[in-house]
């Protein structure tokens, strides 16, 4: 678990500053006001009629430009009508100085286009840029400078287009980074879920066996010390096996033999006084299928010991020509939850594990309404990705399995 917690801290740790995507702010676009330096120089040198009016136009335009580009980086303000009104006022100021003064004042068209690129997107931006470019070029051509008309038209369209593209890409990179961090956190949570479920399934079965054998040893000790010693030796062996299983679960690697798991279930049931019958038909099963069926055997045997009060239990393993493997577990117990039995998560977790591999788990009353039944169905040839999702370290939890008529508490 320490490993998962460390991974969680790593997933939440922000990227180094040098690797973080650059997030633009309004200050990024202030240097572009240098495009208006020609108009300012023309004004200072006295080449502009009514210099006080020209200075007022320059001040109004720059103020509107700064207001628009700073509002563009606040999502609520960017889409608000007030921002569009500011753009409209900026457009009116641009056309006014362009028609009145011309010359270097036409450079306000690229600045207006840039401001539009910070606010508008999509088709609306394309229409606005087309109108601004055409009208800017037309005013420059009307002054008799065709080359300047081409420069103004091209520069106006390009400045708005490039600005909108860069800002869209920057936002996309930020969103991708957030998504990456969220996926990392999700992977950690899934790994914790897998690990906790593995420990529940492993230790629930093992501790049940230890308790049953310890009770048997306690009863036998006064009358048959040798038999009690045999039970204690079994407890020691079970403990060693449990340590090995826990280490394998921690490393994320477990390959179980179905036969070995059935033998352990037989030992558990025999210690609890339950006779076990096993029937196996069909070809040898793939290791991945056997590993999942081992979880079913373990959980079913544990539930029989804890809740059923049965005297007999039957495990049937079969595979049909269509490629479906089935494991059916039935007992002759009471088939209902006794007072004091707390509902558990064993069968629910098992249904998720089986379902994520494309199978199905069904539980309910046994044949003719007697006892209890657990039936698992799995495809013989599972896709490796599906099995990895159900049992691997980065487990996905796609619960397509089902539990029906659960009347006995899970382990």
SVG drawing of the C-alpha trace seen along z (x, -y; Angstrom):
<svg xmlns="http://www.w3.org/2000/svg" viewBox="-37 -71 50 110">
<polyline fill="none" stroke="black" stroke-width="0.4" points="0.0,0.0 2.9,-2.3 3.8,-1.9 0.3,-3.1 0.4,-6.0 3.8,-7.1 2.4,-6.8 -0.6,-8.9 1.8,-11.7 3.7,-11.4 0.5,-11.7 -0.5,-14.8 2.9,-16.5 2.9,-19.3 5.3,-19.3 8.6,-21.2 8.3,-24.8 10.4,-24.2 8.0,-21.5 4.7,-23.3 2.9,-24.8 3.1,-28.5 -0.2,-30.2 -0.7,-33.4 -2.0,-36.5 -2.9,-40.0 0.6,-41.3 1.8,-39.1 0.0,-41.3 1.0,-44.7 4.2,-44.9 2.2,-44.8 1.1,-48.3 4.5,-49.2 2.6,-49.0 1.1,-52.3 4.5,-54.0 4.3,-55.3 1.0,-57.1 2.5,-58.5 5.6,-59.7 3.4,-61.3 1.4,-63.0 4.5,-64.3 6.1,-65.7 3.0,-67.7 2.1,-65.8 -1.4,-65.2 -4.1,-67.8 -5.9,-68.6 -3.2,-66.9 -5.3,-67.1 -8.0,-65.1 -5.5,-62.6 -4.0,-62.2 -7.4,-61.6 -8.0,-59.0 -4.7,-57.3 -5.5,-57.2 -9.0,-55.8 -7.8,-53.1 -4.9,-52.0 -7.2,-51.9 -9.8,-49.9 -7.1,-47.5 -5.7,-46.9 -9.2,-46.4 -10.1,-43.8 -6.9,-41.7 -7.0,-41.5 -10.7,-40.5 -10.0,-37.9 -8.2,-35.7 -11.2,-35.5 -13.7,-33.0 -16.7,-34.8 -15.6,-38.2 -14.4,-37.0 -17.9,-35.8 -19.8,-38.7 -21.7,-41.3 -19.6,-44.1 -16.4,-42.7 -18.1,-42.7 -19.2,-46.3 -15.6,-47.2 -14.5,-45.5 -17.2,-47.4 -16.0,-50.7 -12.4,-49.8 -13.6,-49.0 -15.3,-52.4 -12.1,-54.2 -10.0,-52.3 -12.1,-53.2 -12.4,-56.8 -8.6,-57.4 -8.0,-55.3 -10.4,-57.4 -9.4,-60.7 -5.6,-60.4 -4.7,-57.3 -0.9,-56.5 0.7,-55.1 -2.7,-55.2 -3.8,-52.2 -1.6,-50.0 -4.4,-50.0 -6.2,-47.5 -3.7,-44.7 -4.0,-45.7 -7.7,-45.5 -7.5,-42.1 -5.2,-40.8 -7.7,-41.9 -10.4,-40.2 -8.3,-37.0 -8.1,-37.0 -11.9,-37.1 -13.6,-35.6 -13.4,-32.0 -14.7,-29.9 -16.8,-31.2 -17.5,-34.5 -13.8,-35.3 -13.3,-34.3 -16.0,-36.7 -14.7,-39.6 -11.1,-39.1 -12.3,-39.0 -14.2,-42.3 -11.3,-44.0 -8.7,-42.9 -10.8,-43.9 -11.8,-47.3 -8.2,-48.1 -6.8,-47.2 -9.5,-49.2 -8.8,-52.3 -5.0,-52.0 -5.7,-51.5 -8.0,-54.5 -5.0,-56.5 -3.2,-55.4 -0.6,-53.0 -1.3,-49.5 1.7,-47.9 0.6,-49.3 -2.9,-48.0 -1.6,-44.4 0.5,-44.7 -2.4,-46.0 -4.8,-43.4 -2.4,-40.5 -1.1,-41.7 -4.6,-42.3 -5.9,-38.8 -2.7,-37.0 -2.4,-38.7 -5.9,-37.7 -5.7,-34.2 -2.3,-33.5 -3.4,-34.9 -6.6,-32.8 -4.7,-29.7 -1.9,-30.1 -4.4,-30.8 -6.5,-27.7 -3.4,-25.5 -2.2,-26.9 -5.5,-26.1 -5.6,-22.7 -2.1,-21.9 -3.3,-23.0 -6.4,-20.8 -4.3,-17.9 -2.0,-18.4 -5.0,-18.4 -6.4,-15.3 -3.0,-13.6 -2.9,-14.3 -6.5,-13.2 -5.7,-9.9 -2.7,-9.4 -4.9,-9.9 -7.5,-7.5 -4.9,-4.9 -3.7,-5.1 -7.2,-4.8 -7.8,-1.7 -4.6,-0.2 -5.6,-0.8 -9.0,0.9 -7.3,3.9 -4.8,4.2 -7.5,3.9 -9.7,6.4 -6.9,8.9 -6.0,8.6 -9.7,9.2 -10.0,12.3 -6.6,13.7 -6.7,13.0 -10.5,13.6 -10.1,17.2 -6.8,17.8 -8.0,16.4 -11.2,18.5 -9.1,21.6 -6.8,20.6 -9.8,20.0 -11.4,23.3 -8.2,25.3 -7.4,23.4 -10.9,24.2 -10.4,27.9 -7.0,27.9 -8.5,26.4 -11.2,29.1 -8.7,31.9 -5.9,30.8 -7.4,32.3 -8.2,35.7 -6.0,36.2 -2.7,34.1 -1.4,35.7 -4.4,34.7 -4.2,31.2 -0.6,31.0 -1.5,32.0 -4.0,29.2 -1.3,26.7 1.1,27.9 -1.6,27.2 -2.0,23.7 1.7,23.1 1.6,24.3 -1.4,22.1 0.4,19.1 3.5,19.7 1.3,20.0 -0.5,16.8 2.7,14.9 3.7,16.0 0.3,15.0 0.5,11.6 4.0,11.0 2.7,12.0 -0.3,9.6 2.0,6.8 4.1,7.3 1.0,7.5 1.8,11.0 -0.3,14.1 -0.6,17.3 -2.8,19.8 -3.5,23.4 -7.2,24.3 -6.3,27.7 -4.2,26.4 -7.0,24.0 -9.5,26.8 -7.2,28.8 -7.0,25.8 -10.7,25.4 -11.1,29.1 -8.8,28.7 -10.8,25.8 -14.1,27.5 -12.9,30.7 -11.7,28.9 -15.2,27.4 -16.8,30.8 -18.1,30.2 -17.7,32.9 -16.6,31.6 -17.1,33.1 -15.3,31.9 -16.3,32.6 -14.1,31.3 -14.9,31.7 -13.5,30.3 -10.0,29.3 -7.3,27.7 -8.0,24.1 -5.8,21.1 -3.8,19.8 -5.7,16.5 -9.0,18.3 -7.8,20.5 -6.5,17.5 -9.9,15.9 -11.7,19.2 -9.4,19.5 -10.9,16.3 -14.4,17.9 -13.4,21.1 -11.7,19.2 -14.7,16.9 -17.3,19.7 -15.5,22.0 -15.1,19.2 -18.8,18.4 -19.8,22.0 -17.7,22.2 -18.9,18.9 -22.5,18.8 -24.1,21.9 -24.1,24.5 -23.8,27.0 -22.7,30.7 -21.9,31.2 -20.6,28.9 -20.1,29.5 -17.7,27.8 -18.4,28.4 -16.0,27.1 -16.9,27.4 -16.2,25.9 -18.5,26.0 -17.6,26.0 -18.6,22.4 -15.6,21.4 -17.4,20.6 -15.9,21.9 -18.3,22.5 -17.7,23.0 -20.8,24.0 -20.7,24.2 -23.7,25.6 -24.2,26.6 -27.0,28.1 -26.9,25.4 -29.6,23.1 -29.2,20.7 -30.1,17.6 -28.4,14.9 -28.4,15.7 -28.8,12.9 -25.4,11.4 -24.0,12.1 -22.8,8.7 -23.0,8.2 -19.6,8.2 -18.0,7.1 -16.6,10.5 -19.2,11.4 -19.6,7.8 -15.8,7.5 -15.8,10.9 -18.6,9.9 -16.6,6.8 -13.5,9.0 -15.4,11.5 -17.3,8.9 -14.3,6.9 -12.9,10.0 -16.1,10.3 -17.8,12.9 -20.7,13.1 -21.3,14.1 -24.7,15.2 -25.6,16.2 -28.9,17.3 -30.7,20.2 -29.5,23.7 -31.4,26.3 -35.0,26.8 -34.6,23.8 -32.3,25.6 -28.8,24.4 -27.0,21.7 -25.5,21.5 -22.6,19.6 -22.2,19.7 -19.3,18.1 -19.1,18.0 -15.9,16.8 -14.9,16.7 -12.2,19.4 -10.0,17.1 -10.1,13.7 -8.4,10.7 -5.1,10.0 -6.1,6.4 -9.3,7.5 -7.6,9.8 -5.0,7.2 -7.7,4.7 -9.3,7.2 -6.3,8.5 -3.3,6.3 -1.7,3.5 -3.6,0.7 -6.9,2.5 -10.0,1.1 -13.3,1.8 -15.9,2.4 -18.5,4.2 -20.5,6.1 -20.9,9.1 -24.1,9.6 -25.2,11.0 -28.8,12.2 -30.8,13.2 -28.0,12.8 -29.3,14.3 -26.1,15.2 -23.7,12.5 -20.4,12.3 -17.1,12.6"/>
</svg>
